[in-house]
Amino acid sequence: MDSEVFFVDPNNTICWWIPFKKTRNSVRNALKEIQNIKEYINDDKNIIKKKDFAYGSDSNLGFNAIIDTNMEYISEEDISFYNAYKKHKGNLSDKWEGYLYIYSKFLKPYILENKPINLLEIGIQNGGSLQLWEQYLPKGSTIVGVDIDPNCANLNLDNDNVKVYIGDATDKEFVCDNFSNSKFDIIIDDGSHICFDVISSFELLFEKLNYGGLYIIEDCHTSYWKNFNDYGGSFRGENTHIEYFKNLVDSINYYSIEAFPNNDEYLKARKYTEDIASISFYDSIIVIEKYYQAKKRPFKRMLAGEKNIIKELDESLKDCKVDNETNFVKFYKHD
Ligand SMILES: C[S@@+](CC[C@H](N)C(=O)[O-])C[C@H]1O[C@@H](n2cnc3c(N)ncnc32)[C@H](O)[C@@H]1O
């Protein structure tokens, strides 16, 4: 199990974060780490001033928090989404167990970055999830909820940070009328879960996602359901959203495809190749990550190191060697 130490400034912004491994040597390693940090903080060259910091540790490691000032120690528990969900007391939210861990995992970098973000969720229902996002995401974030059910307008959720829209998230006109100038860092589809709707919303809204953003689709189990509630699902059914997102893997690997069977397949693979960085499939939930900037070319091969004992360096690869002049390009937001 990993443990972490967070350093926070007076505004409660997390400035520094160190993961510790809980191994047999963890106490010694952790203390060494803290010594390094003490030296770093004391070094005048560093922009950080000692008096602005406090540091703490997990008591399981064998030592207590060491506090220089009245700073607060933030534990991993405090920033987990499942913990926020457990503590939620407002309107009802409806999510499956596994999602809470997925949200903790994917939202953690945003929490640590502590900059306001824009989130759009399709499907408000009782409004609990909008309240959770507002409480959980960095202060000043904007939470936009869309629901086809006009009753959601009566929930009185609107405030400076939360905006409610009544409409159909699969309807091009509705999306254009209301979001033509909007961009989001995170889009969550927790709407009808009908295969056709999930695909339609994705095709309408993915371009509204900022570079580096996440598009998350909940309740993908409906994609397998043929006999229950007309979701349009079935196992390996060609119009299901699970199959649709499986096929998008070809967009990620577009540059490796030697020949397309027809123009349609070419266009499908080409469509998202500059934008989709990854597609993560979990039980019932998919997370699609947009590149930090459009990927306009295939990735370059890069060779590091000097010794080639087993295999000679092919002449054609000489240009691939990285050196001090090599510029590394940022393709992933949280790398
Ligand atoms: C599962 S509930 C949302 C739950 C909520 N996100 C939460 O976590 O508590 C699904 C909601 O999606 C709405 N919905 C269904 N089809 C929709 C569509 N095409 N556009 C927008 N909302 C839709 C329904 O009215 C319903 O309130």
The ligand as a Gaussian input file, in Angstrom:
#p B3LYP/6-31G(d) Opt

LIG

0 1
 C      -28.892000       7.839000     -13.959000
 S      -29.765000       9.333000     -13.930000
 C      -28.528000      10.510000     -13.512000
 C      -27.985000      10.327000     -12.134000
 C      -27.043000      11.396000     -11.659000
 N      -26.002000      11.722000     -12.599000
 C      -26.419000      10.922000     -10.376000
 O      -25.230000      10.522000     -10.368000
 O      -27.078000      10.909000      -9.371000
 C      -30.094000       9.602000     -15.613000
 C      -30.753000      10.920000     -15.967000
 O      -30.523000      11.149000     -17.354000
 C      -31.612000      11.840000     -17.896000
 N      -31.616000      11.674000     -19.356000
 C      -32.068000      10.619000     -20.074000
 N      -31.914000      10.821000     -21.388000
 C      -31.332000      12.038000     -21.521000
 C      -30.899000      12.815000     -22.630000
 N      -31.044000      12.374000     -23.888000
 N      -30.347000      14.035000     -22.416000
 C      -30.208000      14.481000     -21.148000
 N      -30.588000      13.783000     -20.046000
 C      -31.133000      12.584000     -20.224000
 C      -32.809000      11.239000     -17.179000
 O      -33.905000      12.125000     -17.211000
 C      -32.265000      10.980000     -15.783000
 O      -32.595000      12.018000     -14.904000

